[in-house]
Amino acid sequence: MKKLKEKLEKEFWDFVTIITLFFVCTIIFVLAKLAPLAAICWIMFLFFASFYPVKWMIQFFFFLLKRKKGE
């Protein structure tokens, strides 16, 4: 269980890092008037912001199914 918690914690901080990176890049590119690059960074920001939570919900659902099946 401790190994799973460490894995999830690392994955969460990876998520925070990726989201922050794309968001900051979007702001920098907008201020530099590089709209195509800003748009790409914004799309990546939105993709990761939606992908990771869905992935975590699916993992949690499978965890509950495994746990229920084991009982």
N, C-alpha and C positions, 0 to 999 in steps of 0.2 A: 504494500500500500504506500509506503514511504517513497519507493521508486516511482510510482505513478504520480504521486504528488509533486515530486521534483521535476518529472517530465512535463507535467501540466504547467508548473510555474515557469519553467524555461520557455515553453511554447507561448505562454502569455506575454512574457517580456520580449520575445522575438516579435510577436504581434504588435506590441506597443512601439517597438523600435521601427518596424516597417511602416506603420501608419504615420508616425512622426516624421520619418524621412521623406515620404511622399508628400505629406502636407507642407513641410518646410520647403521642399523643392518647388512645389506649386506656387507658393508665395514668392519665392526668389525669381522664378521665371516670369511671373506676372509683373513684378516690379521692373524686371529687365525688358519687358515688352516682347517676350518670346512666347507668344500665345500657343503655337503648336506643342511646344515642350510642356507648357503649363497644362494644356488639355490632356496630354498623355499621362502626366503625373497625377492629375485629378482623377482620371479614369482608373489608374492603378490604385489610388487611395480608396476609391469607392469599391473596387473589386475586393481588395483585402479586408476592408471594413465590413463587407457582407459575407465573404467566404469563411473567414475564421470562426465567427459566431455560429454559423450554420454547421460547420464541421464539429464544433464543440457540442452542439445540441444533438447531432447524430451520434457522437461518441457516448454522450450521457444516456441516450435512449438505448443503445446497445448494452451499456453497462447495466441499466435497469433490467433489460431482458435476460441477460446472463444471470444476474442476481436472483431474479424471480424463478428462472428455470432451475437454479441450484437448490432452491428451497423445497 
